[in-house]
Amino acid sequence: MSETSRAPARIRSLPSWLLGRAAARGHRLVAEALAQVGMRMMHHAVLSAVAELGPVSQAELGRSLSIDPKDMVAILNDLQNDGLVTRAPDATDRRKNSIALSPSGKRRLLQTEKLGREANDELTAALTPTERTQLMGLLARIVQQEEPCSETGPGGE
């Protein structure tokens, strides 16, 4: 008997419960996919942010992902030890560290993005392409109420 069928019907009919179950399954699928190449989700998120933000200060990187500075140091130590990022004093402010992707980091990010897409395809396999697009739009609108998504403008456009 699955966890879903054990939950009371009143609970199973709540959007918050369904979203939580879907999120848990999505996290599990992505975590398992990334583990194939020895990556954790937070490490992948940091690599993605460094790729998007370009050379970025360690502090700004932590703020962009809402990661505690002590945790960010540990994650960056792991990524640097694996040769995936470089950390050097910032050219404009030597008190700050500037983080950039190494060539290996760029290759790893391409690999983990592919694995993540495949995991998300598995998550949404029961949906048609049109339904997937609709789901993404609806989820973005729900999230936008709390914190605006950068991909959507006013009114969800």
DSSP file with accessible surface (Angstrom, degrees, kcal/mol):
  #  RESIDUE AA STRUCTURE BP1 BP2  ACC     N-H-->O    O-->H-N    N-H-->O    O-->H-N    TCO  KAPPA ALPHA  PHI   PSI    X-CA   Y-CA   Z-CA
    1    1 A M              0   0  179      0, 0.0     2,-0.1     0, 0.0     5,-0.0   0.000 360.0 360.0 360.0 129.2    0.0    0.0    0.0
    2    2 A S     >  -     0   0   67      1,-0.1     4,-1.1     4,-0.0     3,-0.1  -0.344 360.0-113.2 -78.0 161.6    1.5    3.4   -1.0
    3    3 A E  H  > S+     0   0   99      1,-0.2     4,-1.1     2,-0.2     3,-0.3   0.872 116.3  58.1 -60.0 -35.2    1.8    6.4    1.3
    4    4 A T  H >4 S+     0   0   65      1,-0.2     3,-0.6     2,-0.2    -1,-0.2   0.925 105.2  47.2 -63.3 -44.6   -0.7    8.2   -0.9
    5    5 A S  H 34 S+     0   0   58      1,-0.2    -1,-0.2    -3,-0.1    -2,-0.2   0.716 107.6  58.0 -74.6 -16.4   -3.5    5.6   -0.4
    6    6 A R  H 3< S+     0   0  161     -4,-1.1    -1,-0.2    -3,-0.3    -2,-0.2   0.748  86.2  93.2 -81.3 -24.7   -2.9    5.5    3.4
    7    7 A A  S << S-     0   0   15     -4,-1.1     5,-0.1    -3,-0.6    -3,-0.0  -0.419  91.8 -97.4 -69.7 143.9   -3.6    9.2    3.8
    8    8 A P    >>  -     0   0   85      0, 0.0     4,-2.5     0, 0.0     3,-1.1  -0.283  29.7-118.3 -59.9 146.6   -7.2   10.1    4.7
    9    9 A A  H 3> S+     0   0   61      1,-0.3     4,-1.3     2,-0.2     5,-0.1   0.848 114.2  59.6 -55.3 -38.0   -9.3   11.2    1.7
   10   10 A R  H 34 S+     0   0  217      1,-0.2    -1,-0.3     2,-0.2     4,-0.1   0.846 110.6  41.9 -61.2 -32.8   -9.8   14.6    3.3
   11   11 A I  H X4 S+     0   0   64     -3,-1.1     3,-2.1     1,-0.2     6,-0.3   0.899 109.0  57.3 -78.5 -45.2   -6.0   15.1    3.2
   12   12 A R  H 3< S+     0   0   90     -4,-2.5    -2,-0.2     1,-0.3    -1,-0.2   0.722 102.2  58.1 -60.5 -20.2   -5.4   13.6   -0.2
   13   13 A S  T 3< S+     0   0   86     -4,-1.3    -1,-0.3    -5,-0.2    -2,-0.2   0.486  83.1 102.4 -91.0   0.8   -7.8   16.2   -1.7
   14   14 A L    <>  -     0   0   74     -3,-2.1     4,-2.5     1,-0.1     3,-0.3  -0.676  67.5-143.2 -87.2 130.3   -5.9   19.2   -0.4
   15   15 A P  H  > S+     0   0   91      0, 0.0     4,-3.0     0, 0.0     5,-0.3   0.895 102.5  56.2 -56.2 -38.9   -3.7   21.1   -3.0
   16   16 A S  H  > S+     0   0   89      2,-0.2     4,-2.0     1,-0.2     5,-0.1   0.900 108.7  46.4 -62.8 -38.1   -1.1   21.6   -0.3
   17   17 A W  H  > S+     0   0   48     -3,-0.3     4,-2.5    -6,-0.3    -1,-0.2   0.944 114.0  47.2 -68.9 -45.6   -0.8   17.9    0.4
   18   18 A L  H  X S+     0   0   91     -4,-2.5     4,-2.7     1,-0.2     5,-0.2   0.912 112.4  49.6 -63.3 -42.5   -0.7   17.0   -3.3
   19   19 A L  H  X S+     0   0   72     -4,-3.0     4,-2.9    -5,-0.2    -1,-0.2   0.910 110.6  51.2 -62.3 -40.4    2.0   19.7   -4.0
   20   20 A G  H  X S+     0   0   35     -4,-2.0     4,-2.5    -5,-0.3    -2,-0.2   0.916 111.4  46.5 -62.9 -43.0    4.0   18.4   -1.1
   21   21 A R  H  X S+     0   0   77     -4,-2.5     4,-2.3     2,-0.2    -2,-0.2   0.910 114.0  48.3 -65.8 -42.6    3.9   14.8   -2.4
   22   22 A A  H  X S+     0   0   50     -4,-2.7     4,-2.7     2,-0.2    -2,-0.2   0.923 112.6  49.0 -63.7 -42.1    4.8   15.9   -5.9
   23   23 A A  H  X S+     0   0   47     -4,-2.9     4,-3.0     2,-0.2     5,-0.2   0.921 110.4  50.6 -63.7 -42.8    7.7   18.0   -4.6
   24   24 A A  H  X S+     0   0   35     -4,-2.5     4,-2.4     2,-0.2    -1,-0.2   0.922 112.4  46.7 -62.2 -42.4    9.0   15.2   -2.5
   25   25 A R  H  X S+     0   0   94     -4,-2.3     4,-2.8     2,-0.2    -2,-0.2   0.929 112.8  49.9 -65.6 -42.9    8.9   12.8   -5.5
   26   26 A G  H  X S+     0   0    9     -4,-2.7     4,-2.6     1,-0.2     5,-0.3   0.931 111.3  48.2 -61.2 -44.8   10.6   15.4   -7.6
   27   27 A H  H  X S+     0   0  107     -4,-3.0     4,-2.9     1,-0.2     5,-0.2   0.916 112.3  49.7 -60.8 -43.2   13.3   16.0   -5.1
   28   28 A R  H  X S+     0   0  116     -4,-2.4     4,-2.6    -5,-0.2     5,-0.2   0.939 112.1  47.1 -62.6 -46.1   13.8   12.3   -4.7
   29   29 A L  H  X S+     0   0   13     -4,-2.8     4,-2.1     2,-0.2    -2,-0.2   0.924 116.0  44.1 -63.0 -44.4   14.1   11.7   -8.5
   30   30 A V  H  X S+     0   0   19     -4,-2.6     4,-2.9    -5,-0.2     5,-0.3   0.929 112.9  51.4 -68.0 -43.0   16.5   14.6   -9.0
   31   31 A A  H  X S+     0   0   42     -4,-2.9     4,-2.1    -5,-0.3    -2,-0.2   0.920 111.5  47.7 -60.1 -42.8   18.6   13.7   -6.0
   32   32 A E  H  X S+     0   0  110     -4,-2.6     4,-0.8    -5,-0.2    -1,-0.2   0.897 112.5  49.4 -65.0 -39.6   18.9   10.1   -7.3
   33   33 A A  H >< S+     0   0   10     -4,-2.1     3,-0.9    -5,-0.2     4,-0.3   0.937 112.7  46.1 -65.3 -46.0   19.8   11.3  -10.8
   34   34 A L  H ><>S+     0   0    1     -4,-2.9     5,-2.2     1,-0.2     3,-1.8   0.849 102.8  64.9 -66.9 -32.6   22.5   13.7   -9.5
   35   35 A A  H ><5S+     0   0   63     -4,-2.1     3,-1.9     1,-0.3    -1,-0.2   0.779  85.2  74.6 -62.4 -23.0   23.9   11.0   -7.2
   36   36 A Q  T <<5S+     0   0  145     -3,-0.9    -1,-0.3    -4,-0.8    -2,-0.2   0.788 106.9  34.0 -59.0 -28.0   24.9    9.1  -10.3
   37   37 A V  T < 5S-     0   0   32     -3,-1.8    -1,-0.3    -4,-0.3    -2,-0.2   0.066 124.3-100.2-115.7  22.3   27.7   11.6  -10.8
   38   38 A G  T < 5S+     0   0   62     -3,-1.9     2,-0.3     1,-0.2    -3,-0.2   0.754  79.1 133.7  71.5  25.0   28.4   12.2   -7.2
   39   39 A M      < -     0   0    7     -5,-2.2     2,-0.3    -8,-0.1    -1,-0.2  -0.813  43.8-148.5-109.5 151.0   26.5   15.5   -6.9
   40   40 A R     >  -     0   0  152     -2,-0.3     4,-2.3     1,-0.1     5,-0.2  -0.768  30.5-110.8-109.0 160.0   24.0   16.7   -4.4
   41   41 A M  H  > S+     0   0   63     -2,-0.3     4,-2.5     1,-0.2     5,-0.2   0.887 116.5  50.6 -59.8 -42.3   21.1   19.0   -5.2
   42   42 A M  H  > S+     0   0   90      2,-0.2     4,-2.2     1,-0.2    -1,-0.2   0.892 109.4  51.5 -66.8 -35.2   22.6   22.0   -3.3
   43   43 A H  H  > S+     0   0   12      2,-0.2     4,-2.4     1,-0.2    -1,-0.2   0.915 110.7  48.7 -65.0 -41.6   25.9   21.6   -5.1
   44   44 A H  H  X S+     0   0   35     -4,-2.3     4,-2.7     2,-0.2    -2,-0.2   0.911 109.4  52.9 -63.8 -41.2   24.1   21.6   -8.4
   45   45 A A  H  X S+     0   0   31     -4,-2.5     4,-2.4     1,-0.2    -2,-0.2   0.910 109.7  48.3 -61.5 -40.8   22.1   24.7   -7.4
   46   46 A V  H  X S+     0   0    0     -4,-2.2     4,-2.8     2,-0.2     5,-0.2   0.936 111.0  49.7 -67.1 -43.9   25.4   26.5   -6.6
   47   47 A L  H  X S+     0   0    0     -4,-2.4     4,-2.4     1,-0.2    -2,-0.2   0.928 111.9  49.7 -58.8 -42.9   27.0   25.5   -9.9
   48   48 A S  H  X S+     0   0   32     -4,-2.7     4,-2.1     1,-0.2    -2,-0.2   0.914 111.5  48.0 -62.1 -43.4   23.9   26.7  -11.7
   49   49 A A  H  X S+     0   0   12     -4,-2.4     4,-3.1     2,-0.2     5,-0.2   0.913 111.0  50.3 -66.7 -40.6   23.9   30.1   -9.9
   50   50 A V  H  X S+     0   0    3     -4,-2.8     4,-1.6     1,-0.2    -2,-0.2   0.925 110.9  50.2 -63.4 -41.3   27.6   30.6  -10.5
   51   51 A A  H  < S+     0   0   49     -4,-2.4    -1,-0.2    -5,-0.2    -2,-0.2   0.904 116.5  41.3 -62.5 -40.5   27.0   29.8  -14.2
   52   52 A E  H  < S+     0   0  164     -4,-2.1    -2,-0.2     1,-0.2    -1,-0.2   0.887 120.1  41.0 -76.0 -38.8   24.2   32.3  -14.4
   53   53 A L  H  < S-     0   0   67     -4,-3.1    -1,-0.2     1,-0.2    -2,-0.2   0.589  98.3-144.7 -88.3 -10.6   25.7   35.1  -12.3
   54   54 A G     <  -     0   0   25     -4,-1.6    -1,-0.2    -5,-0.2    45,-0.1  -0.273  67.5  -2.1  75.5-168.2   29.2   34.8  -13.8
   55   55 A P  S    S+     0   0   99      0, 0.0     2,-0.3     0, 0.0    45,-0.2  -0.380  90.2 177.2 -54.2 125.8   32.1   35.4  -11.5
   56   56 A V  E     -A   99   0A   6     43,-2.1    43,-3.6    -2,-0.0     2,-0.1  -0.967  33.1-102.5-138.7 147.7   30.3   36.3   -8.3
   57   57 A S  E  >  -A   98   0A  10     -2,-0.3     4,-2.5    41,-0.2    41,-0.2  -0.399  30.6-122.5 -68.8 150.6   31.2   37.1   -4.7
   58   58 A Q  H  > S+     0   0   34     39,-1.8     4,-2.3     1,-0.2     5,-0.2   0.904 113.0  50.8 -59.8 -40.2   30.7   34.3   -2.2
   59   59 A A  H  > S+     0   0   56     38,-0.2     4,-2.4     2,-0.2    -1,-0.2   0.923 110.5  47.7 -65.9 -45.0   28.4   36.5   -0.2
   60   60 A E  H  > S+     0   0   90      2,-0.2     4,-2.7     1,-0.2    -1,-0.2   0.904 110.3  53.4 -64.2 -38.5   26.2   37.4   -3.2
   61   61 A L  H  X S+     0   0    0     -4,-2.5     4,-1.4     2,-0.2    -2,-0.2   0.941 109.3  48.2 -61.0 -45.8   26.0   33.8   -4.2
   62   62 A G  H  X>S+     0   0    6     -4,-2.3     5,-2.6     1,-0.2     4,-0.6   0.912 112.7  48.3 -62.1 -42.2   24.8   32.8   -0.7
   63   63 A R  H ><5S+     0   0  169     -4,-2.4     3,-0.8     1,-0.2    -1,-0.2   0.904 107.0  56.2 -65.4 -39.6   22.2   35.6   -0.7
   64   64 A S  H 3<5S+     0   0   65     -4,-2.7    -1,-0.2     1,-0.3    -2,-0.2   0.816 118.8  32.5 -64.1 -28.5   21.0   34.6   -4.2
   65   65 A L  H 3<5S-     0   0   54     -4,-1.4    -1,-0.3    -3,-0.3    -2,-0.2   0.356 107.7-120.4-107.3   2.4   20.3   31.0   -3.0
   66   66 A S  T <<5 +     0   0  116     -3,-0.8     2,-0.5    -4,-0.6    -3,-0.2   0.923  59.1 154.4  55.3  47.5   19.3   31.9    0.6
   67   67 A I      < -     0   0   19     -5,-2.6    -1,-0.2    -6,-0.1    -2,-0.1  -0.917  50.1-111.4-108.0 131.6   22.2   29.7    1.9
   68   68 A D     >  -     0   0   69     -2,-0.5     4,-2.6     1,-0.1     3,-0.3  -0.294  28.6-119.8 -56.3 138.8   23.7   30.4    5.3
   69   69 A P  H  > S+     0   0   97      0, 0.0     4,-2.2     0, 0.0     5,-0.1   0.862 113.0  52.0 -53.8 -38.8   27.3   31.7    4.9
   70   70 A K  H  > S+     0   0  158      1,-0.2     4,-1.7     2,-0.2     5,-0.1   0.909 111.8  46.4 -65.4 -39.7   28.7   28.8    6.9
   71   71 A D  H  > S+     0   0   95     -3,-0.3     4,-2.5     2,-0.2    -1,-0.2   0.882 109.5  54.8 -68.0 -37.8   26.9   26.3    4.7
   72   72 A M  H  X S+     0   0    2     -4,-2.6     4,-3.0     1,-0.2     5,-0.3   0.909 105.2  53.3 -62.5 -40.8   28.0   28.1    1.6
   73   73 A V  H  X S+     0   0   55     -4,-2.2     4,-2.6     1,-0.2    -1,-0.2   0.940 110.5  47.2 -59.0 -45.0   31.7   27.8    2.7
   74   74 A A  H  X S+     0   0   49     -4,-1.7     4,-2.2     2,-0.2    -2,-0.2   0.919 113.1  47.8 -64.0 -44.0   31.3   24.1    3.1
   75   75 A I  H  X S+     0   0   15     -4,-2.5     4,-2.7     1,-0.2    -2,-0.2   0.937 113.5  47.4 -63.1 -45.4   29.6   23.7   -0.3
   76   76 A L  H  X S+     0   0    0     -4,-3.0     4,-3.1     1,-0.2     5,-0.2   0.878 108.7  54.8 -66.2 -35.3   32.2   25.8   -2.1
   77   77 A N  H  X S+     0   0   65     -4,-2.6     4,-2.8    -5,-0.3    -1,-0.2   0.937 110.2  47.0 -60.1 -45.2   35.0   23.8   -0.3
   78   78 A D  H  X S+     0   0   59     -4,-2.2     4,-1.6     2,-0.2    -2,-0.2   0.936 114.9  45.3 -59.9 -48.8   33.5   20.6   -1.7
   79   79 A L  H  <>S+     0   0    0     -4,-2.7     5,-2.9     2,-0.2     6,-0.7   0.889 114.7  47.8 -65.4 -38.6   33.1   22.1   -5.2
   80   80 A Q  H ><5S+     0   0   71     -4,-3.1     3,-1.8     1,-0.2    -2,-0.2   0.923 109.5  52.9 -68.5 -41.6   36.6   23.6   -5.2
   81   81 A N  H 3<5S+     0   0  130     -4,-2.8    -1,-0.2     1,-0.3    -2,-0.2   0.822 109.1  50.6 -62.5 -30.2   38.1   20.3   -3.9
   82   82 A D  T 3<5S-     0   0   95     -4,-1.6    -1,-0.3    -5,-0.2    -2,-0.2   0.403 117.2-116.9 -85.3   0.0   36.4   18.5   -6.9
   83   83 A G  T < 5S+     0   0   33     -3,-1.8    22,-0.4     2,-0.2    21,-0.4   0.712  82.2 119.3  74.6  22.3   37.9   21.1   -9.2
   84   84 A L  S   <S+     0   0    2     -5,-2.9    18,-1.9    20,-0.2     2,-0.3   0.703  72.8  25.6 -95.6 -22.6   34.4   22.4  -10.3
   85   85 A V  E     -B  101   0A   4     -6,-0.7     2,-0.4    16,-0.3    16,-0.2  -0.947  66.9-138.8-134.7 158.9   34.8   26.1   -9.1
   86   86 A T  E     -B  100   0A  70     14,-2.9    14,-2.0    -2,-0.3     2,-0.4  -0.912  12.7-162.9-113.5 147.1   37.6   28.5   -8.6
   87   87 A R  E     +B   99   0A  42     -2,-0.4    12,-0.2    12,-0.2    10,-0.0  -0.987  22.1 153.8-133.0 120.0   37.7   30.8   -5.6
   88   88 A A  E     -B   98   0A  47     10,-2.0    10,-4.0    -2,-0.4     3,-0.1  -0.959  51.4 -79.0-142.2 158.1   40.0   33.8   -5.7
   89   89 A P  E     -B   97   0A  64      0, 0.0     8,-0.3     0, 0.0     5,-0.2  -0.321  57.1-104.4 -58.4 137.9   40.2   37.3   -4.1
   90   90 A D        -     0   0   29      6,-3.0     6,-0.2     3,-0.7     3,-0.1  -0.434  21.3-134.9 -65.2 135.6   37.9   39.7   -5.9
   91   91 A A  S    S+     0   0   94      1,-0.2     3,-0.2    -2,-0.1    -1,-0.1   0.814 104.1  40.3 -63.7 -30.7   39.9   42.1   -8.1
   92   92 A T  S    S+     0   0  131      1,-0.3     2,-0.3     2,-0.0    -1,-0.2   0.686 130.0  23.6 -93.5 -19.9   37.9   45.1   -6.9
   93   93 A D    >   -     0   0   31      3,-0.1     3,-2.4    -3,-0.1    -3,-0.7  -0.766  63.3-164.6-149.0  97.1   37.7   44.2   -3.2
   94   94 A R  T 3  S+     0   0  177      1,-0.3    -3,-0.1    -2,-0.3    -1,-0.1   0.612  86.5  69.7 -62.9 -11.6   40.3   41.8   -1.9
   95   95 A R  T 3  S+     0   0  213     -6,-0.1    -1,-0.3     2,-0.0     2,-0.3   0.678  94.4  69.3 -77.0 -17.1   38.3   41.2    1.2
   96   96 A K  S <  S-     0   0   99     -3,-2.4    -6,-3.0    -6,-0.2     2,-0.4  -0.736  78.9-130.7-103.2 151.6   35.7   39.2   -0.9
   97   97 A N  E     - B   0  89A  63     -2,-0.3   -39,-1.8    -8,-0.3     2,-0.5  -0.837  15.8-146.8 -96.7 137.3   36.1   35.9   -2.7
   98   98 A S  E     -AB  57  88A  25    -10,-4.0   -10,-2.0    -2,-0.4     2,-0.4  -0.915  12.6-155.1-104.6 128.3   35.1   35.7   -6.4
   99   99 A I  E     +AB  56  87A   0    -43,-3.6   -43,-2.1    -2,-0.5     2,-0.3  -0.868  18.7 167.2-107.6 133.7   33.6   32.4   -7.4
  100  100 A A  E     - B   0  86A  23    -14,-2.0   -14,-2.9    -2,-0.4     2,-0.3  -0.962  37.6-102.7-139.8 156.7   33.8   31.1  -11.0
  101  101 A L  E     - B   0  85A  26     -2,-0.3   -16,-0.3   -16,-0.2   -17,-0.1  -0.608  31.6-141.1 -76.7 138.9   33.1   27.8  -12.8
  102  102 A S     >  -     0   0   12    -18,-1.9     4,-2.3    -2,-0.3     5,-0.2  -0.466  33.3 -99.6 -84.9 168.3   36.2   25.9  -13.9
  103  103 A P  H  > S+     0   0   89      0, 0.0     4,-2.1     0, 0.0     5,-0.2   0.916 129.0  50.5 -55.6 -39.2   36.1   24.1  -17.3
  104  104 A S  H  > S+     0   0   50    -21,-0.4     4,-2.7     1,-0.2   -20,-0.2   0.880 107.6  53.8 -65.3 -36.5   35.4   20.9  -15.3
  105  105 A G  H  > S+     0   0    0    -22,-0.4     4,-2.6     2,-0.2    -1,-0.2   0.888 106.9  51.0 -64.6 -39.0   32.6   22.7  -13.5
  106  106 A K  H  X S+     0   0  124     -4,-2.3     4,-2.0     2,-0.2    -2,-0.2   0.923 112.4  46.4 -64.2 -42.8   31.0   23.7  -16.9
  107  107 A R  H  X S+     0   0  153     -4,-2.1     4,-2.0     2,-0.2    -2,-0.2   0.926 113.3  48.9 -65.3 -42.5   31.1   20.1  -18.1
  108  108 A R  H  X S+     0   0   63     -4,-2.7     4,-3.0     1,-0.2     5,-0.2   0.904 108.9  53.6 -64.6 -40.2   29.7   18.8  -14.9
  109  109 A L  H  X S+     0   0    9     -4,-2.6     4,-2.7     2,-0.2     5,-0.2   0.927 107.6  50.0 -62.6 -43.1   26.9   21.4  -15.0
  110  110 A L  H  X S+     0   0  116     -4,-2.0     4,-1.9     1,-0.2    -1,-0.2   0.921 113.2  48.1 -58.8 -41.0   25.9   20.3  -18.5
  111  111 A Q  H  X S+     0   0   89     -4,-2.0     4,-2.2     1,-0.2    -2,-0.2   0.931 113.7  44.8 -65.7 -46.5   25.8   16.7  -17.3
  112  112 A T  H  X S+     0   0    0     -4,-3.0     4,-2.6     2,-0.2    -2,-0.2   0.846 109.7  55.6 -71.9 -31.1   23.8   17.5  -14.2
  113  113 A E  H  X S+     0   0   69     -4,-2.7     4,-2.5    -5,-0.2    -1,-0.2   0.921 108.9  48.4 -64.1 -40.8   21.3   19.7  -16.1
  114  114 A K  H  X S+     0   0  106     -4,-1.9     4,-2.4    -5,-0.2    -2,-0.2   0.936 112.5  47.9 -63.3 -45.1   20.7   16.8  -18.5
  115  115 A L  H  X S+     0   0   17     -4,-2.2     4,-2.3     1,-0.2    -2,-0.2   0.901 111.7  50.7 -62.9 -40.0   20.2   14.4  -15.5
  116  116 A G  H  X S+     0   0    9     -4,-2.6     4,-2.5     2,-0.2    -1,-0.2   0.906 109.3  50.2 -64.0 -42.4   17.8   16.9  -13.9
  117  117 A R  H  X S+     0   0  142     -4,-2.5     4,-2.4     2,-0.2    -2,-0.2   0.920 110.5  50.2 -61.5 -43.1   15.8   17.3  -17.1
  118  118 A E  H  X S+     0   0   89     -4,-2.4     4,-2.1     2,-0.2    -2,-0.2   0.908 110.7  49.2 -62.9 -40.7   15.5   13.5  -17.4
  119  119 A A  H  X S+     0   0    6     -4,-2.3     4,-2.3     1,-0.2    -1,-0.2   0.913 112.0  48.3 -65.4 -40.4   14.3   13.3  -13.8
  120  120 A N  H  X S+     0   0   75     -4,-2.5     4,-2.0     2,-0.2    -2,-0.2   0.856 108.1  54.8 -69.5 -32.3   11.8   16.0  -14.3
  121  121 A D  H  < S+     0   0   84     -4,-2.4    -1,-0.2     2,-0.2    -2,-0.2   0.909 109.2  48.1 -63.6 -39.7   10.6   14.2  -17.5
  122  122 A E  H >< S+     0   0  108     -4,-2.1     3,-1.2     1,-0.2     4,-0.3   0.916 108.9  54.2 -65.3 -41.0   10.1   11.1  -15.3
  123  123 A L  H 3< S+     0   0   44     -4,-2.3     3,-0.3     1,-0.3    -1,-0.2   0.895 118.8  33.5 -58.6 -40.3    8.2   13.2  -12.7
  124  124 A T  T >< S+     0   0   26     -4,-2.0     3,-2.2     1,-0.2    -1,-0.3   0.168  81.5 117.9-104.7  19.3    5.8   14.6  -15.4
  125  125 A A  T <   +     0   0   65     -3,-1.2    -1,-0.2     1,-0.3    -2,-0.1   0.779  69.8  61.2 -59.5 -28.5    5.6   11.5  -17.6
  126  126 A A  T 3  S+     0   0  100     -3,-0.3     2,-0.3    -4,-0.3    -1,-0.3   0.580  95.8  80.2 -76.3  -5.8    1.9   11.0  -17.0
  127  127 A L  S <  S-     0   0   57     -3,-2.2    -3,-0.0     1,-0.1     0, 0.0  -0.718  79.7-122.4-103.5 151.3    1.2   14.4  -18.5
  128  128 A T     >  -     0   0   67     -2,-0.3     4,-2.6     1,-0.1     5,-0.2  -0.407  37.7-102.7 -76.3 163.9    1.0   15.5  -22.2
  129  129 A P  H  > S+     0   0  103      0, 0.0     4,-2.2     0, 0.0     5,-0.2   0.904 125.8  51.1 -55.4 -39.0    3.4   18.2  -23.4
  130  130 A T  H  > S+     0   0  107      1,-0.2     4,-2.5     2,-0.2     5,-0.2   0.919 109.8  49.3 -65.0 -41.1    0.5   20.7  -23.2
  131  131 A E  H  > S+     0   0   84      2,-0.2     4,-3.1     1,-0.2    -1,-0.2   0.882 108.3  53.9 -66.4 -36.2   -0.4   19.6  -19.7
  132  132 A R  H  X S+     0   0   73     -4,-2.6     4,-2.5     2,-0.2    -1,-0.2   0.931 110.1  46.8 -62.5 -44.6    3.3   20.0  -18.7
  133  133 A T  H  X S+     0   0  105     -4,-2.2     4,-2.2     2,-0.2    -2,-0.2   0.923 113.6  48.5 -62.5 -43.5    3.3   23.6  -20.0
  134  134 A Q  H  X S+     0   0  117     -4,-2.5     4,-2.6     2,-0.2    -2,-0.2   0.924 110.4  51.5 -62.9 -44.1    0.0   24.3  -18.2
  135  135 A L  H  X S+     0   0   63     -4,-3.1     4,-3.0     1,-0.2     5,-0.3   0.932 109.2  50.2 -59.1 -45.9    1.4   22.8  -14.9
  136  136 A M  H  X S+     0   0  127     -4,-2.5     4,-2.4     1,-0.2    -1,-0.2   0.914 111.5  48.7 -61.1 -41.4    4.5   25.0  -15.1
  137  137 A G  H  X S+     0   0   37     -4,-2.2     4,-1.9     2,-0.2    -1,-0.2   0.918 113.0  46.8 -64.1 -43.4    2.3   28.0  -15.6
  138  138 A L  H  X S+     0   0   77     -4,-2.6     4,-2.1     2,-0.2    -2,-0.2   0.923 112.8  48.7 -66.0 -43.3    0.0   27.2  -12.8
  139  139 A L  H  X S+     0   0   55     -4,-3.0     4,-2.9     1,-0.2     5,-0.3   0.909 109.1  53.5 -63.8 -40.4    2.9   26.4  -10.4
  140  140 A A  H  X S+     0   0   18     -4,-2.4     4,-2.7    -5,-0.3     9,-0.2   0.904 108.3  50.5 -60.9 -39.3    4.6   29.7  -11.4
  141  141 A R  H  X S+     0   0  152     -4,-1.9     4,-0.9     2,-0.2    -1,-0.2   0.901 111.1  48.3 -65.9 -38.8    1.4   31.6  -10.5
  142  142 A I  H >X S+     0   0   88     -4,-2.1     3,-0.7     1,-0.2     4,-0.5   0.947 115.5  43.9 -65.5 -46.1    1.2   29.9   -7.1
  143  143 A V  H >X S+     0   0   64     -4,-2.9     4,-2.7     1,-0.2     3,-1.6   0.887 104.3  65.2 -65.9 -37.2    4.9   30.6   -6.3
  144  144 A Q  H 3< S+     0   0   45     -4,-2.7    -1,-0.2     1,-0.3    -2,-0.2   0.792  90.4  65.3 -60.0 -27.0    4.6   34.2   -7.6
  145  145 A Q  H << S+     0   0  168     -4,-0.9    -1,-0.3    -3,-0.7    -2,-0.2   0.845 114.8  30.5 -63.5 -31.8    2.1   35.0   -4.8
  146  146 A E  H << S-     0   0  163     -3,-1.6    -2,-0.2    -4,-0.5    -1,-0.2   0.882 142.5  -2.9 -91.4 -50.6    5.0   34.4   -2.4
  147  147 A E  S  < S-     0   0  130     -4,-2.7    -1,-0.3     0, 0.0    -2,-0.2  -0.929  82.4-111.1-148.4 120.0    8.0   35.4   -4.4
  148  148 A P        -     0   0  105      0, 0.0     2,-0.3     0, 0.0    -4,-0.1  -0.191  27.3-127.8 -56.6 136.4    7.9   36.5   -8.0
  149  149 A C    >   -     0   0   28     -9,-0.2     3,-1.2     1,-0.1     7,-0.1  -0.692  12.0-134.8 -79.9 139.1    9.4   34.2  -10.6
  150  150 A S  T 3  S+     0   0  107     -2,-0.3    -1,-0.1     1,-0.3     0, 0.0   0.771 102.0  59.5 -68.3 -23.4   11.9   35.9  -12.8
  151  151 A E  T 3  S+     0   0  158      2,-0.0     2,-0.4   -11,-0.0    -1,-0.3   0.619  99.0  66.5 -80.1 -13.6   10.4   34.2  -15.9
  152  152 A T    <   -     0   0   28     -3,-1.2     3,-0.1   -12,-0.1     5,-0.1  -0.902  66.4-158.7-114.3 140.9    7.0   35.7  -15.4
  153  153 A G    >   -     0   0   26      4,-3.1     3,-2.1    -2,-0.4     4,-0.2  -0.219  52.1 -41.5 -95.9-168.4    6.0   39.3  -15.6
  154  154 A P  G >  S+     0   0  121      0, 0.0     3,-0.9     0, 0.0    -1,-0.2  -0.299 133.1  18.1 -56.4 136.1    3.0   41.0  -14.2
  155  155 A G  G 3  S-     0   0   77      1,-0.2   -14,-0.1    -3,-0.1    -2,-0.0   0.603 129.4 -75.9  77.5  10.0   -0.1   38.9  -14.5
  156  156 A G  G <         0   0   28     -3,-2.1    -1,-0.2     1,-0.2   -15,-0.1   0.666 360.0 360.0  78.2  15.8    2.0   35.7  -15.1
  157  157 A E    <         0   0  183     -3,-0.9    -4,-3.1    -4,-0.2    -1,-0.2  -0.459 360.0 360.0 -85.0 360.0    2.8   36.6  -18.7
